[in-house]
Amino acid sequence: MPPGDPKRSRPDFPVALTASFATCSVCCMMSHERVASEEELRAFRAITDGRDDMVRRARTAGVSKNRIHVLSGIARTTVDRILKEKD
């Protein structure tokens, strides 16, 4: 079919995006990115939920505060705070 034929089921390409189509696409992408980010945050929370108890167990087992800090990557001040909270 020749370009511009009214029997064509789709428009000729390239087609300029209309403002409403572009906005919809951006909204959909942001929504997808938001959902993915929220899922990532939930996964992070699931991993870190037991952090404080893990630090306390390690200290009770005789692991030094500095070693807990080095192995876990938790700031030394945070390790101190976690251990102080239980006292």
C-alpha positions as CSV (number, residue, x, y, z in Angstrom):
1,M,0.0,0.0,0.0
2,P,1.3,3.4,-0.8
3,P,2.1,5.8,2.1
4,G,-0.9,7.9,3.1
5,D,-3.3,5.2,1.9
6,P,-6.5,5.4,4.1
7,K,-6.7,1.6,4.2
8,R,-3.4,1.3,6.2
9,S,-4.0,0.2,9.8
10,R,-1.1,2.1,11.3
11,P,0.3,5.6,10.6
12,D,3.2,6.3,8.4
13,F,6.5,6.3,10.2
14,P,8.3,8.3,11.5
15,V,5.4,9.7,13.6
16,A,6.0,12.6,15.9
17,L,5.1,11.8,19.5
18,T,2.1,13.8,20.8
19,A,2.5,15.5,24.2
20,S,-0.1,13.1,25.7
21,F,1.6,10.0,24.4
22,A,5.0,11.2,25.7
23,T,3.6,12.1,29.1
24,C,1.9,8.7,29.4
25,S,5.1,6.9,28.5
26,V,7.1,8.9,31.1
27,C,4.5,8.3,33.8
28,C,4.6,4.6,33.0
29,M,8.4,4.5,33.2
30,M,8.4,6.4,36.5
31,S,5.8,4.1,37.8
32,H,7.9,1.0,36.8
33,E,11.0,2.5,38.3
34,R,9.1,3.3,41.5
35,V,7.8,-0.2,41.8
36,A,11.3,-1.6,41.2
37,S,12.8,0.7,43.8
38,E,10.2,-0.2,46.4
39,E,10.8,-3.9,45.8
40,E,14.5,-3.3,46.2
41,L,13.9,-1.5,49.5
42,R,11.7,-4.3,50.8
43,A,14.4,-6.8,50.0
44,F,17.0,-4.7,51.8
45,R,14.8,-4.5,54.8
46,A,14.4,-8.3,54.9
47,I,18.1,-8.7,54.9
48,T,18.8,-6.0,57.5
49,D,15.9,-6.7,59.9
50,G,18.1,-9.0,62.1
51,R,21.1,-6.8,62.1
52,D,21.0,-5.6,65.7
53,D,20.5,-9.1,67.0
54,M,23.3,-10.4,64.9
55,V,25.7,-7.7,66.3
56,R,24.6,-8.7,69.9
57,R,25.1,-12.4,69.2
58,A,28.6,-11.8,67.8
59,R,29.6,-9.7,70.8
60,T,28.2,-12.3,73.2
61,A,30.3,-14.9,71.3
62,G,33.4,-12.9,72.0
63,V,33.9,-11.1,68.7
64,S,35.4,-7.6,69.4
65,K,33.5,-4.5,68.5
66,N,36.2,-3.5,66.0
67,R,36.0,-7.0,64.3
68,I,32.2,-6.7,64.1
69,H,32.6,-3.3,62.5
70,V,35.2,-4.6,60.0
71,L,33.4,-7.8,59.0
72,S,29.9,-6.3,58.8
73,G,30.6,-2.9,57.4
74,I,28.5,-1.3,60.1
75,A,29.9,1.9,61.4
76,R,31.7,1.5,64.7
77,T,29.5,4.2,66.3
78,T,26.5,2.2,65.2
79,V,27.9,-1.0,66.7
80,D,28.4,0.9,70.0
81,R,24.9,2.2,69.9
82,I,23.4,-1.3,69.2
83,L,25.3,-2.8,72.1
84,K,24.5,0.1,74.4
85,E,20.7,-0.2,73.7
86,K,20.5,-3.7,75.2
87,D,22.1,-2.6,78.5
